[in-house]
Every structure is written in C-alpha cells, then in structure tokens.
Amino acid sequence: MSREENYGGFSKFFNWAFAIGKDIIEKSVCGKEKGKDYVKRLIFDIRAEESPGRFLNKLSQRLGEYKTNTNIQAPVNLLPEIFQFKDKWSGDSFYYLKSAILAGLLNALSSEVR
C-alpha cells in the first residue's frame, strides 16, 4: 500500500488548500498583505466548525466571497471531491480532511517567497 493510499488521499486536499492560500495571497487584487489577512480569516472561520456540514458551508461561503468580492477577486475554486463525498466526512475522516485543509492554508501563509 502506498503512502498516499494509507492516508486516504488527503494529500490532495492539502495541496488544494495550499494552492488556494497561495493564490489568495499572491494573485488577489487586494494585494499580498490583505491577502494574508484573508487567509487568516479563512483559517479562523473554518477551524471553529466541528461538524462536516457547517465546515463545508463556511468554507464554500468564504471562498465564494473571496472570488466575487470586487475588492478581493481571489482566483479560487472549490474542489468538487470535497462536496461530492460529503457523506464520507464523519468521525476521523472529517478531522483528517479538516486538518489537511488547515495545514495547507497555514503552510501557504508561512511560505512567503522573499
């Protein structure tokens, strides 16, 4: 069994969240400093959610706001697999998903190119 299979493919969610975080910081019309603030706000908002439904709702709401707000215009997208398999997100699998997404966003926040 590969390492990827062993962790249930959660690296895909980490990689997606990392890319989203980097795009919010580096490609939004609001600039890098505001972009960092928006990634922090996203992290604070979703980490507080303890149920899969509320977590996914808050994640999609916040990313939708970042995409459509004319002052932000972040080039973000939602990963369809997160929502297609929503029945899968219960118990430990939900916490693995949440951890992968939060870790990806945190790494994006701390990996600024100088």
C-alpha positions in Angstrom: 0.0 0.0 0.0 1.4 3.4 -1.0 1.7 6.2 1.5 -1.0 8.1 -0.5 -3.4 5.2 -0.1 -2.5 4.8 3.5 -3.6 8.3 4.3 -6.7 8.1 2.2 -5.7 10.6 -0.4 -5.8 13.5 2.0 -2.6 15.0 0.4 -4.9 16.1 -2.5 -6.9 18.3 -0.1 -3.7 19.6 1.5 -2.3 20.5 -1.9 -5.5 22.2 -3.0 -5.7 24.2 0.2 -2.0 25.2 -0.1 -2.6 26.4 -3.7 -5.8 28.3 -2.7 -3.9 30.0 0.1 -1.0 31.0 -2.2 -3.4 32.3 -4.8 -5.3 34.4 -2.2 -2.1 35.9 -1.0 -0.2 36.4 -4.3 -2.9 36.8 -7.0 -5.8 38.7 -5.4 -6.3 42.3 -6.4 -6.3 43.4 -2.8 -2.5 42.8 -2.5 -0.3 40.5 -0.5 -0.8 42.0 3.0 -4.6 42.0 2.7 -4.4 38.5 1.1 -2.6 37.2 4.2 -5.3 38.7 6.3 -8.0 37.0 4.2 -6.2 33.6 4.6 -6.0 34.1 8.3 -9.7 35.0 8.4 -10.5 31.8 6.5 -8.4 29.7 8.9 -10.1 31.2 11.9 -13.6 30.7 10.5 -13.2 27.1 9.4 -11.2 25.8 12.3 -14.1 26.6 14.7 -16.6 24.4 12.8 -17.0 21.0 14.4 -19.5 19.4 12.1 -18.8 18.5 8.4 -21.9 20.3 7.1 -21.0 23.6 8.9 -17.4 23.3 8.0 -18.1 22.8 4.2 -20.7 25.6 4.3 -18.3 28.1 5.9 -15.5 27.0 3.5 -17.7 27.5 0.4 -19.2 30.8 1.7 -15.8 32.3 2.5 -14.2 31.2 -0.8 -17.3 32.4 -2.7 -17.0 35.8 -1.1 -13.2 36.0 -1.9 -14.0 35.1 -5.5 -16.9 37.5 -6.1 -16.0 40.5 -3.9 -14.6 43.2 -6.3 -12.1 44.3 -3.6 -10.6 40.9 -3.3 -11.2 39.0 -6.6 -9.1 35.9 -5.5 -8.7 33.3 -8.2 -10.1 30.5 -6.1 -12.1 27.4 -6.9 -13.8 24.7 -4.9 -12.5 21.2 -5.1 -15.5 19.1 -6.2 -14.4 16.0 -4.4 -14.9 17.7 -1.0 -18.6 18.1 -1.7 -19.2 15.0 -3.8 -18.2 12.8 -1.0 -19.8 14.7 1.8 -21.4 11.5 3.2 -17.8 10.2 3.7 -16.9 13.1 6.1 -17.8 11.8 9.5 -15.7 10.8 12.5 -12.0 10.6 11.9 -12.2 11.1 8.1 -13.8 14.6 8.7 -11.0 15.5 11.1 -8.3 14.3 8.6 -10.0 16.4 5.9 -10.2 19.5 8.2 -6.6 19.0 9.3 -5.3 18.6 5.7 -7.1 21.8 4.6 -6.0 23.8 7.7 -2.4 22.6 7.3 -2.4 23.6 3.6 -3.6 27.1 4.4 -1.2 27.5 7.2 1.7 26.4 5.1 0.7 28.8 2.3 0.6 31.6 4.9 4.1 30.7 6.2 5.8 30.0 2.9 6.1 33.5 1.6 8.7 33.9 -1.2 11.2 36.6 -0.3 
